[in-house]
């Protein structure tokens, strides 16, 4: 354990273990966990670290008991396929709420689901390309607005909020967008100040109050990730 982990609690809610105890009592298959947080807060990394600790990352998809799904796969199709310059991907209207809701309902009913594959470079779904998700025991569904829609929020058995400071999130986003997605730095900063930051404060941050567990420092919080993975392992053993 690092000195930082020793100084800062894994969770920032009053009774850190209460959500785990409650979830254990109410466990039903499948168990669906929502993971929210600002852009580049480490949501995806937290989810994949949990999967790795559970030894699920080496298994073929059909046999996995724990599955990660990203909200990014549910961006709406844009008419004509041309993204307007002022299009706000961080606004709730950019999310295909109906498709996401139906997908989670199908997951709850233990059906096979097809998840669209999103092309970040061209800002569109890849035609006729899907990730096929077979029924699993635990699902981690992550995204900035995953708690925004009431009907969807109510379907989660547990809700996590990954809380990372704004400067860290901005630096990560700049590196990701410029290096991985080959976007212009000026455009990335413009988009962040005009759309991303205001949308976070208006639509994402207020949903923090719905979280059962808040994870400070995101993927750097090894204590939190270990405890969450341990809880999921207990669910799987049942």
N, C-alpha and C positions, 0 to 999 in steps of 0.2 A: 504494500500500500504506500502511495506517495504521500509526502507531507501535505499536499493540497487536499487529497482525499481525506486525510485525517482531520484537517481543519474545517472543512465544509461538509455538512451532512449530505448524504446521498439524495435525500428528498427534502423538500422545503415545506411540507405540510405538517400539521400538528402531530398526528399519530401516524408515522410513516408506514407502519405495517397493517393498519386497519383496512385499507383497500384490498390487500392480499388476503386477509382473513375472510373478508366479505365475499371476495371472488371465489375463494375455495369452497365456501358453503354453497354458493349459488352456481357452481360449475355445471355447465352443460356443453355438450359437444354440438357444433364446434364452438370454441371460445374465441371471440373476436375482440382484438385490442386496437383502438385508434391511437395514432401517434401524431400529434400536432406540434407546431413550432414555426418560427419564422424561416424565411428563405436562408439556406445554407447554415441552419442551426445545428445540423448533424443528425437529423431524423433518420435518413436512409442509413447512415453509418451505424447509428445506435441499433437499428433493426437488424442489420447484417452481422453486427457483433454478437447480438443475442442468438441469432441463428447459428453462428460459428461456435459459440460456447456450448450449444446444444448438440453439436456434431451433425447438424442438418445440411450444411453447405456441401458436403461430399456425397450426398445421396442424390439419386436421380429424381427428377421432379415428381414422377408418379408416386414415389414412395415417401416423399417428405411429409412429416407430421406438422411442420411449422412453415408457413408460407408468408412472403412479404409482397404486398401490392402497393403501388405508388399512385397517388391521386393524379400525377402528371399524365397517366394513361387515359384520363377521362376529360381532357380538354375538348371543348366543342370543335366540330368541324367548321371552318370559316368559309363562307360563301365565295365561290370562285377560286378558292385556294390561295388567295393573295391576302397577306396580313396587313391591315391598315397601319400606318406609322404610329397612330395614337391608340392602338389596341392594347388593352390592359389585361395581361395574363394573370395578374394577382387579384382580379375582381371576381366575386362569386359568379357573375354572369358568364365567365369564361369556362366554367365547369359544367359538364353535362350531368347535372344533378340526377336526372331521371335514369340515365344508364348506370350511374354509380349506385343509386338506391336499389335498382333491380338486381344488379350484380351482388350486392350484399345480401339481399333477400334470397337469391339463388344459393349463395354460400351457406346461409343459415339453413336452407333446405337440403344441404349436402349434395348439390348438383355440380356437375362439371361446368366451369365458366370459361369464357373466352375474353381475355383482356386485350384491348387495342394496344398496339405498339406505337409509341409517339416518337416522331423524328424531330429532335431538338434543333438541328441545323436548318431545317426547312419549315419548322413550326407547323407540322401537320401530322395526322396519323398515317402510318404506312399502309398503303392499300393492300387488302387481302392478307394482312400479316397480324397474327394474334399470338399471345401466350396462353396456352391451354393450362388451366389450373384444375387439378383433380382434387376431390374432397380431402381435407386435412383436418387435424384436430385443433390447431391454433392458427389464426391469421393475424398478421400485423399489417394494418392499413395506414399508410403514412401520407401526410400532405399538409400544406399550410392552412387549408380551409376545411379540414376533415371534420371539425366540430361546429362549423358554421351553420350547416343545414340541420334543423331540429329533427326531422324524420331519420336522417342518417345518423346523427349523434346518438339517438335513442337506441340504435341497434348494437352499440358497442357494449361489451361486458366489462371492459376496463378502458380508461382513457389516460394516456400519458401526454405530458407537454414538455418538449425538449426546450430548455431555456438557456440561450447563449447570448452574450452581450452583443450589442449592435455593431461595434467596431470589428469584432471577430467575424460576424456574419457577412459584413460588407467585404472584407478582405478575401474571404473564401469565395464569395460570389464573383468578384472581379477575376480572381485566378481561374475559377472554373469556366466562366463564360469566355474569357479571352484565350485560354490555353486549350480547353477541351472542345469548346464549341466555335472557336475561331471568330469571335465577335470583336468588333472595334471597341477599344477602351472608352472612348468618348460616348459611344452609344450606350454602353453598359452603365456608365455613371449617370447619364441622362435618364435612362429607364429607371434606375434605382431611386433617384431623387424625385422624379415626377410620378412614378407609379408604385414601385415596390415598397418604399418606406411608408408613404401615406396609406396604402392598402393594408400593410401589416398593422398599423396603429388603429385603423378603422374596423378591419374585419377579422384579423387573426388574434391579436393580443387580447381583445375582450373575451375570446373563447377560453382563455387560460383558466377562467373561474370554473369551467366544467371539468377540469382534469381531476382525476383521482390521485394521481401522482405527478409531481413536477420534478424533472431531472435537470438540475443546474449543470452548466458546462457541457452539456451534451455528451458526445462520445468520449470526452476526456474523463468523465465520471465513472471510473471503473467499479466503484462500490455499487452505484445504482444499477449498472448493467449486470453485475454479478447477481444482485438480489432479484432482479426481474427474471433473469434466466433461470435462477433457482426455483422461483415460483412457477414458471412455465413447466419446468421439468417435473415438479410435483403434480401439476395438472395432467401431464402426459402419463405419469405413472399410475394415475387413477383409471 
